[in-house]
Amino acid sequence: MSQAQSLYPLIEQALLCPVVDDKLALAERLLRGWRGGLLVREASPAAYALPQPGRPLRPELVHPARVPKRSLATRHGHGALLHAIAHIEFNAVNLALDAAWRFRDMPDAFVDDWLTVAAEEAGHFRLLQGRLADLGFAYGDFPAHDGLWAMCCKTDHDAMVRMALVPRVLEARGLDVTPGIQRRLAGIGDHASVAVLDVILRDEVGHVMIGNRWFVRLCRERGLEPQATFRGLLEQHAMQLYPGDYNLSARAEAGFFADELEALVRLTESVSDGR
């Protein structure tokens, strides 16, 4: 990228790339080029529906209910858990690239945010790829599901809806479950993976914060109240808040409203009480 190039074809190239390592490198190169002033947002046709981004032939994608459950006490169970997290991070690269590529009426700051997220997610995947290799596995060795990308397709018509249902729901859930996963890994002595998840959790707080910030901004630009709009979108898309523990401190750092955090406390208490 020694001279200015058009941004959107290069993001599309990264999105459609089926080779994992090449996709990661392209995502990282996009951020460097953008930050270096070497990429320009030229007028271009609207983004088209993208049923699938570029991906390798493996892992096999199956329904979530068909992903095998394995004990963490076995090497395969250990590898399967890390593989599931790696698959989430691989999908997150594509989701971030898609946000920067698809919503072309958004300002430069939006592009900068999501190219940053894509590059950081690529780094997360590399860390998990290394841990899988340490256990004798590679990405693709276990089946996986495609729930994250399915939500990407459902929200490809509106940046506000994307920010609501991907960062504020799916990615925020990662903030909640990571500490429990870390405790399980620590219980089998895998402190190296716990350290990797420390890095991922720190960065994911920032990613959810980005989604929160853009969701609130878009709501206010449209004269909408953010919390009521969010609840309406959950109902419209038949999505429910997950039962179980919530990482309230991470969610607060990521920009969730105090009223939302209080509602999650009440939900947690009602589940604990069996109500």
Phi, psi and omega in degrees: 000064183274343176224164186301135177231160179286130187294309193296320176298329180286322174296318180300320177301316179294317180300318186273352183294126182269354184265119190304304184297325178293320179298316180299315181295321179295320179298317180291323180291325178300315181296317179298317180294319179296311182294331180275002179075020184263357180239135184237147180269084179280154176303134183207162179299159177298149177296146182260164176298137184234092183302325178214139170280174174295134179207156178289166180296329176241142016280156171294133178263126182230169174299144181309324181292343182263359175288120185299144174264126181234150179286136178291347180286347179256157178298320179293321177295320176300312180295322181297321179296312180295325178295319180298320179291319178300321180295322176299316181294323177297315177297325181295327174301311181295320180296319180292317177299318181297320179298316180293327184277323192276316191265082193277354176267003179277156183288170180303325181299327178294314177301314181300315180301312188279335170291325175297314179299315181302316181294320179292322177295325176299318177297321177299315181299318179300318179298316180289326175301319178296320179293320176300317179298322178299331179268359179089020181239167176223160176299129184109349183284346181231150176292159182213170177245172189240032184296323181295313181291327176301320178290328176300316180294323181292340185246019186280001182264349190202122179299324180296317180293320177301313182296326181291312194264341176264292179297316189282343180245293188291312181288326177297329178296329175299325176298324184287317190272340186299314180302321178295320177298319178299320178296320179295318180293320177298326180296336177256011175084013181270073182286337177295318178288327175300318179295321176299317180291334172300315179297313182296316181298317179301313182290323183292330173303316178295323180293317178294324177300319177300313179298317178300314183298316181288325177298311181297318180298315181293321176301311184292326176296333181262005180072029182252146175277123189301313186292319178294321179296317179298314179299321178296321179291322176300316180292316182299323183260014176053044178252140180242154173290141184286140171286161178113185184288147176240141177274081189294325180293318178293320179294322177296317178297327181279358171102015175289149181290151178302321179298322179294317180296321178296322178295323178292323175300315179297320179297316179299317180295321181292324177293317180297325181277352180080017181278000000 
